[in-house]
Amino acid sequence: MTDYLPSIYVKFLERFPEVAEAQGTLARSVRERSPFDPRTDRLIKLAMAIGAEAEGAVRSNMRKAIEHGATIDEVRSVALAAITTCGFPTAIAALGWIEEVAEAEAALNGGRAER
């Protein structure tokens, strides 16, 4: 997966660098105490993002889960698991976001999106 930062996040970094730094420090502290490997950690965060219907976080954590060794099918399975917990509309929206990211990555990588 490619490095990608949404423009809204880049603007946040530029406008509020001290807040971004504090948030980054908190995120590192939480990550360092996690008993989960990076792949599992990202799949958990993806599941939480899906439940929160946080489109940007779904897209980001999908990319990061793939970077840490998750497969597209595993990412899709997390979204499908949301059907019974979060509801069908939430899960379908997440699947749509996941497919859009996978398609965009495939276009950037010459047609290869799946691992």
Buried (B, 14 or more C-beta within 10 A) or exposed (E): BEEEEEEEEEEBBEEEEEEBEEEEEEEEEEEEEEEEEBBBBBBBBBBEBBBEBBBEBBBBBBBBBBBBEBEBEBBBEBBBEBBEEBEEEBBBBBBEBBBEBBEBBBEEEEEEBEE
